[in-house]
Amino acid sequence: MPEISERLNGFTESVIRKMTRIANKYDAINLSQGFPDFDPPKEIKEALIKVAEEGPHQYEITWGSQKLREALSKKQTKFMGIPIDPNKEIVVTCGSTEAMMVSMMTVCNPGDKVVVFSPFYENYGADAILCGADPIYVPLNPPHFNFDKEELENAFKQNPKAIILCNPSNPTGKVFTLEELQFIADLAKKYDTFVITDEVYEHIVMKPHKHQYMAAIPGMFERTISCSSLSKTYAITGWRIGYVIAPEHIIENAKKVHDFLTVGAAAPLQAAVLAGLNLPDEYYESLRELYTQKRELFLNGLDEAGLKYTKPDGAYYVMVDISEFTEGTDMEFCEWLAKEVGVAAVPGSSFFKEDVNNFIRFHFAKKDDTLIEAVRRLKTLKEKVRNRKA
C-alpha cells in the first residue's frame, strides 16, 4: 500500500484536545482546552435566534459578508489606530486557526524558514511543517518568558520568510512591550521578513499592560499579517469566526488560499456576530475587568494550594511549575492530575521545542464557581502526591 505523507511524522495530534478527552473520561474540571463555560453576550444570542428564523442560510461571499467586513473594519480601525479597508484588506476565515494557516500558505514556499518563539501554541509548528517551511525556534526564557535579543537576531540572520508572534501569548500570558515589538519590527525591516501575528487575546490584557498592534508600528503595516478571532473576545469559541488583516496585495492572494481551504465561514454566524462587533467600548473594558477578577481568584487559589506559577499579564492562561511534584513526564502527571485530583491541565512540553518537562498550563476562563471548585481540588494535590510516593 502507498505510504502516508511524510510531513505528518513531524507532529502529533493536538495534546490540548487530547486533554479535553481525558478530562471527560475522568469527569475532571477542564482547565486544559481554553474555552469558557459561560455564555456569550445576550445581544449575540438574541441575534442568533433572529438569524435562525430569517437567515442567511446559504453561502456568503467567500472572503466574508460585506456587513461583517465593514463591522470588522470599523472596530479594528478604532482599536489598531490605522485605517483598514473592508474590501481590500480583510479576509474572514474559519477561526484564527485557519487565519494562521492561510497566512503561512500565502507567504511561504517549501524550504522557507519561519521564526517561532518557544513556548508556542501547538499549531504553529504544525502550520510550518504543512507549508513545507522549516521552523527556527527562539526561546522565551522562564520565569518571565523574555527573549534574548542576540539569539533573536541570529535567527533573523538565517533569512526567514516570516516570524510568528502570539501577543498576548498562549501559553505564557506574556504581553510584549512596545520596546520588544519595536526591536522585532526593526529586525523584520532589516532582514526583509514578514510578521504574522496571532492576536486572539487582544482584548484580554490586564492593567497596567496594554496591547500594542505590530501593524500599527510605523512602517510595519506593509509587512504585517494580522490574524485574530472573535472566539475569545465574545466567548463563542465554537463559532469559528476569524479574520486576516493585511495589505491589499497579500489579501488578494490570501483570498485564493482561503477559498480552496474552506470556501467560507458559516453564513448564519457571520450575520449573528455583528451584534457583538456593534457593542459599545464599555464592553471591552468590562471584559478586561472580568478576566482580571478571574485571574486574581484563580491565582489566589494557587497560592493557597502552594503552587508556583508565572503571573500572566494577558490572555487567560497560567504556567505552573510542577518540579516538586513529579519525577515522571508532565504528560503522566497531567493524566494523574485529571484522574486523582479531578482537574485537567495541559502538559507544558507540548508548547516547548526545548526539552522542558516541568510546566503545566491551566486556564481560568470559567465561572467563578467552577474556579472555586477547581481550587478546592487543587488544595488536595500536595497530600495526594505524598500518598502517591508513600
N, C-alpha and C positions, 0 to 999 in steps of 0.2 A: 504494500500500500504506500501511496505518497506520504512524505513526511509533512508534519505541521510546520508553519513558518518559524524559522529560527529566531526571529526577533522576539517571539513570545517567551523564549528562555531567559530573557533579560529582566523579567519582573514576575511577581506572583499576583495572586488575587488580592483585592483590597483587604488589608488587615483590619481597617476601620469597620467595614461592612461585616467582616467575619466576627468581630467582637459584638456586633449587634445580634448576630445569630446565637452567640454564646450567652449573651445577656438574656435572650428569650428562652434559651434552653434551661437556665437555672433561675428564671424569674428574678433576675437581678435588676437593680436600678441602672438604666442605661446612661451612663455618663461618658460613653465612648463616642458614638456617632453624633455629630453636632447638630441635632435638630431639637427645637423646643417641644415641650408638652403642653403649651398653652396656645390659644387661638390667635389668628391674625386680627388686625383692627376690624371693628364691626362694619366699617364702611366697605371694606373689601368683601366681607362675607355677604353683605346685602347686595353688593354689585354682582356677585357670582350667582345669587338666586335670580336676579333680574336677567342676567345673560342666559341662564339655563332656559328661561321662557322665550326670550326674544332673539337669541343668537348673538354673534355668528356661530355657526356650527361646521362651516366648510373651510377649505384652505384660505389663509390670509396671504397677502403679498409675502413672498419668500423671505425677504430680509426684515420683516416686521410690519405691522399695520401702520398706516400713516399716523393715526392718532397716538399710538404708543410711541413711535419715534419722535413725534413732536413733544409729547409729555416728557420723555427722557431727555430730549434736548433742552427743554426749559429748566428741568430740575438740575441737570449736570452743569449747564452753563452757570447757574447760580452758585452751586457748591464748588465747582472747579475753578471758577473765575475766568474762564476762557469761552469764547463763542463756539458752540457745537452746531453744525448744520444737520438738521434731521434727515435730509435727503441725500447727503453726500458722505457723512462721517459717522454713521451708526449702522450696525447690523444687530438685529435681535436674534438671539440664539437659544438653544435648549439648555438653559442653565449656564453658569460660568464654566462648568466642565467642558462643554462644547466650545464656549468662547475661547478658552485657552488652547484647545486643540486646533480650532480654526486659525488662531493667530500663529501658532507654531507652523502649521502646514502652509500658511500663506507666505511666510518669510524664509523658511528653512529648506535647504536642499539636502539630500543624503550626503553625509560626510561633514556637514557643517557642525561647528561646536556651539554649545549653549551653556552659559554660566548659570549655575543653580546654587543658591545658598543652602547649607545643610546645618540644622534640620529643615526639612521641606515637606509641604503637603505631598502625600504619596503619589499623586497623579503626575507631578512634573517630570519625574524620571521616566515614567512610562510614556508620557507625551513625547519626550525627546526620542526615545527608542522607536516608537511607532512612526515618527517622522524620518527616521534614519539618521538623526543627529546624535552627536556624542556629548554627553554632559560633562562639564568641568565643575566639580564641586568645591565650593569655598566655605569653610566652617564659620558658623556663628558660635562664638565661644561662650559656654556656660560660665557663671550663672546668669549673666545679663544678656548673653547672646549678641555680643557686638562682633564686628568683623575687623580683621587686621587689614589695614589699607595696603600694605605691601603685598600681602597674599592676594588681595582682590586685583591689584594691578597686574600681578604676574599671570592671573587668569586671563585678563584682557590682552596681554601680550601674545596670547595664543590665537588672536584674531577670531574671537567668537562672532557668530552672526547676531546673537541676542543674549541678553541676561533676563532671567525671570525674577521678578521682585514681588513678593507677597507682603503687602503692607495695608493694615496691621497683619502681623504674621500668624499664620497657622503652621506649627502648633505652639509657638512660644508666647504669643501675646505681645511681642515686641512691636513698638511703634517707631519707625525710623524717623530720626530727626531731620530737620531741614539741612543741617550740615552734612549728614550722611548721604542724603539724597543728592545734594549738590556735588559731592565727591563722585558718586556713581554717575551722575549726569556728565560731569567733566570727562570721566573715562569713556563714556559712551560716545561723546563727541570726538575725543582724541583718537579712539580706535575704530570709529565709524561703525557703531553697534546699535542695534535696536534694543529698546527696553520694553519687555512685555510685563505689564503689571496685573496682579490679581488683587482687587480692592473690594472684595465682597463684604469686608467688615469696616468699610469707610465711615459708617455712622456709629460704630461701637468702639469709641475711643474715650477713655476716662480722663477727666481733668487732672492735672493741667496740660495734658498732652493734646495735640491737635493733629488731625490727619492732613498731610501735605500731599498734593497730587503731583506725581512726576511730570505729567503732561503740562502742568501749569508753570513749571520752571522755565524761565526764558530760554528759548532756543530748543526746547525738548519736545514740543508737540509733534514736530515733523518726524521724530524717530521713536515716539512712544505709542504703544498699542495698549490701550487701557481696557481691561476686562473686569466685569463686575456682574452682579446678580441682584435680583430683588428678593432672593430667598431669605437671607438673614435679616435684612432691614425690616421686612414686613411679616416675618415668621410664616413664610409659605415655601418651605424647602421642597415640598412635593410638587410645586407648580412648575419648576424648571424653566424659569424665565430669566435669561441672562442677556448680556449685550457686549459688543465690542465698539469702542470709540477710537478712531484713528484718522489720519489724513485721507483725503479722497482716493488717492491712487492705491493706497493699501486696502481701503474698504471695498473698492471695486473688485479687487481680487479675492478678498475675504468673502464677498457675496457668493462667488463661484464655489469656493470650498464648502461654505455653509449649505448651499443649495443641494450639493450632491451628498453631503453627510446626512442631513436630516430633513431637507425641504423647508421646514419651518417649525417654529414653536406653536403650541396649541392655541388656536384662534380664540376660543371662549375665554381662556385665561389671560390672553393679551388684552381682551376687552375689559375683563373684570379688574385687572390690576391697575387700571387707570385711576380708580378711586384711591389707591394708595399713593400714587405719584402726585395726586392733587391735594394731599393732606398739607396742612399749614406747617410752617417751620417749627412750631412748637412740638410737633410730633417727634422730630429728630432729637430735640433737647430732652424730651421725656424718655426717649429710647436710651440715651446716654445715662440718664439718672436711673432707669430701670436696671441696666446691666452693672452700673456702679454699685447699686444696692445688692444685687445678687452676688457680685464678686466679693463684697465685704462679708456677706452672710456665709458664703462658702469658705473663704479663706480663714475667717474666724473659727469655723468648724475644723479646718485642717490644723490650725494652731492648737485647738483643744485636743485633737487626736494625736498631736505630737509629730506631725508630718512636715518634712522640709520641702519647700517649693520656691519657685521664682515668681514673684508677683507680676501678673500681666498688666500691661498698660492699655491694651486694646484687645479686640475680639473677645471670645468667651471661653478661652482655654487656659489651663494652668498645668505646667510641667512639675511633677512631684518626683523627688529623689527617693528611690527605694533601696539604696545601697545597704542599709542596715537590716533590711527585712528578708533578703533572699540571696542565696549563693547560686541559684539556677538562672535560667534565662528570664527576661522580662515577659516573654510570651507565657511561659509556665506560671509566672507569678500572677499575670492578669487572669488566666483561666482559674487559678486557685482563688483569686480575689472574688471573681464572679460567683463561684460555687460556694465558698465558705463564708464570705463576708456579705455577699449579696449586692455588690457594686461593680459595675463593669467599666474598665478603663482601656486605653489603647497602649500597647507596648511601645515605648519610645524608639526602639530600634527600627521600627517601620518608617521613621522620619529621618533617620541619620544615615548618611553614607559611611561615616566612620563607625568603628566597632564600639558603639555605645550601648550599654545594656542596663543602665541604672536609672532610667527615667520611665515614667508612665504619664499619659495625658488624660486629664479629666476635662469635662466641660460643665458649665454652670448655666446653660440656657434652659432652666427648668423652673417650674413653680416653686415658690418658697417651701411649701410643704414637702415637695419631692427632695429638695436640697437638705432640709432639716432631717428627713428620714435617712438620706444618704450619709449625712454626717454622723447620725446616731450609730449607723452600722460601722462606719469607719473608725469610730472610737473603740470598737472591739478588736481592731486589727492587731495591735501590738500583743494583746493577750493571746489571740489565736495563732499568731506567729510563734510565740513562746511554746504554746501547746503543740504546735506542729513540729518544733525542733526537739521537744522533750522525748 
